[in-house]
Structure formats: C-alpha cells, structure tokens
Amino acid sequence: MRKKFLNLGRQPLANSFLPSKSKKILSKEFFYNLSVSFNTTNYLVSVTNPVNPKFQYTDKYAHRASESFTMRTAFAKIAKRLNKKYLPKIVMEIGSNDGVFIKNFPKRKIIAVEPCKNLANLTKKKFKTFPNFWNKKLAKKIFSESRKADIIFSANTISHIPNLKETFDAIEYSLSKNGVLVIEDPSLLSVIKNNSYDQFYDEHVYIFSALALSNVVKKSNLRLFNSEKIATHGGSMRYYICKDSARFKNTQKLDLILKNEKKMKLNNFLTYKKFSKRVINSKKKLIKIFKILKSKNKKIISYGATYKSSTVFNFCKIGNNFIDYVTDTTLNKQGKFTPGQHIPIISPEEGMNKSVDFAFLGAWNFKKEILKKEKEFIKRGGKFITHVPSAKILSK
Ligand code: JHZ
C-alpha cells in the first residue's frame, strides 16, 4: 500500500527553463502537484503521480553531467575501477547524457542509450549511441542470446524511470551470465538525514534505499549483491546487481548497509511523517532568512540553476521577490528563466560581481568545489546561504 507523506505543492518540470517571459511562453508552462509516497510493502519512496517521461526527456534537455569537475573526476575513477575489476567486452550505459562516464572505455566496447536527442546527437559522433528510451524492445534490438553486456552502468537515471519492472526485466535479458549492473542514485538515508527535500522533483520518481531496491530487483530475477556509499550529489549510493544465479556472493558491506537502514527505520512510515514536519520547518526558516536580508537591502543571488533549487524555489515561493538572478556555467541555461519562479539565469562571470552580498547555494552538493572557486567573493565579505542540512548563512 502507498501512503502519502510529503506535499511539495504546485511545481513545474524542473528542466523547463523558459526562453523568455512572453505571455505565450508563460501560458504554456506545465504545472503538476508534487507529493511523495511510501510503499509499506516494498519500502519504495516515490513521487505519487509521475509525469510522462516523453514530456521530460526531450531534445531540449538542459543538464550536462560534465559541467562539474567533481563529476568528471568521479566518473573517470569508477570507469577505471570497473574496467580493471570485471574486464568487460561490452559496456552499456543507460542515460549516457554527454558521455562523461562511458567515454572512458574503448570505443569498440561502448553502447550508449540516451533518449534526449540533443544529447544523443552530441555523442553519436564519438561512439555507438541509441537515441531511445530504455525498454524491452530496445534491449532485444541491441542484444541477442549470443551477445550480452558484461557491465551495464546507469548514474542518476534508473530512479528517473517510472516502470521499474520493465526496466529491470530488460536489464536481466541484456546482462551476460556473470554480468554486473552498476547504478548510482541519490541515497534515501542521506535525504532523510540532510533534510534535502529538494532531491524530490518530477525526474526523481524514486529515491532508493538499499532495502527497497533489493526488493524491487528480485521481481526481475536479479539480486543486489553489493552496495557502497558515495559522496556525489550530496550523498548517493552505488549498487551492484547481478542475475540471481551469477557467481557473486552478497557482501558484508551490503549486510551492514541494510542493517543500518533498518536501524534508521527506513522501513517505517513514521520516519517519513517526521521528515515531512522537518521539511515544513526548513521552509519557514529559509523564508525568514531571506526576509531579514531583504529588509536590510542586501543583494541576494542564487548559485547554480539546479533542478533541486526548482523544488525549493517553487515550494517556498522564492522568486525575484528575494533573488535578483541565478548564475550557472551551463551555456544552454544562460539567458533563460528558472521554471515556475522565472528568475533570470546568467553566467557566473557576469553575475558574481562586487554588488552581490549573499548567494544561495542552489548547487549545495558542490559546496566544496564552489567555495574553492569563489574565494574572492568570500574574501570581500560575500556569504553563502544554504538549506542543507538546515537553513542558515554559512559562516565562511
Ligand atoms: P547538479 C540534475 O539535477 C538532473 P541538478 C538530474 N535529474 C539528476 O538526477 C542530477 O542532475 C544528477 C552548475 N554549476 O549536478 C552546473 C555552476 O554553475 O547539482 C549545473 O547546472 N557552477 C539528471 O540540476 C548545476 O550547477 C559550479 O561551480 O540538481 C549543478 O547541477 C558548479 C559545480 C555547478 O544537478
């Protein structure tokens, strides 16, 4: 049974950066009600009413995974590790974005799957890319009984696909006998601990726990056999999954992770009810900070036009009333307006000037990288605001 625990209100698609604020564009903006539910049977936490993926993963998809140094380095490192450990002949990535992970393998081994046509067009010049959604039909087109994948990798994508049964069935069909599926997605435990409710938006249909994922993959004759915590995206998990009959034994690390999730009561609805109360308090606190700063005539901007900040701004109704503009390094976000609240997005070169007093960390997950980059801003007295793990002005 699914039970609702969090209501984040009327939200736009987090990827729908507007090209202008013309009446015509604004009248077409799509909104839906974002609420989050807990499944008391398999412990899955999911958006209650997911949006049709056809409206989300279009040829206008804005996110470029290689925009941050942190992610480029992390993907290169895990690619090297997987290559050494499993010696794959064929590696497939589901949701290959701009190729930041899969480009680390030799071209002849690569199969990339990316439904956003603008991104698929970028990588198809470099290696084999299927511009399609991942499903059984595509799996049967790519693989046969004699040709299977030794590694299937998918970062920040499986959690975006509403139909998990078909997704994992298609993966089970595509994996070689001892092939390994490696997925990375935000960690539910981190979301609960950090109060990072902004991990919920239309694309994050699921925020997985190891407990829930192990239940879900079983239904497709797959087995979660290992898992590790990773630091990316404000606390994620890397999961290793194989065919039920594959040679891998379940690891002690996985046992500990499952035990800890039970200890933290991720299998209990009450945990989520309490989380929901903390989210409402976080909203109140953040609005209070913005109001105080505005009453002192401070100039506030936001740093990083993230999908996550779309949830925060639309939930807390933070727009041009508090924030002058958002800076972002991604070229195709610059010159546009944020979804729902319509705050202009400009380049950091233009935006991080001397008149800025405070910058809200929309990309709080890259705090370390950003603080290092913005030493000048901090040196002249500029301060960052965050809402994770609690709403506050950072002291340095
Ligand atoms: P970032 C996206 O979410 C969407 P977002 C997606 N659904 C998902 O799951 C996660 O990624 C993984 C900019 N930036 O990665 C670049 C700066 O401007 O936190 C990006 O636009 N300056 C696929 O959008 C944004 O911030 C910087 O110094 O929440 C970061 O977006 C840095 C480091 C980043 O993901």
Residues whose N, C-alpha, C, O or C-beta is under 5 A from the ligand:
A	BS01	JHZ	H63 E67 S68 N156 E203 G304 A305 T306 Y307 K308 T327 D328 T329 T330 A363 N365 F366 E369 I370
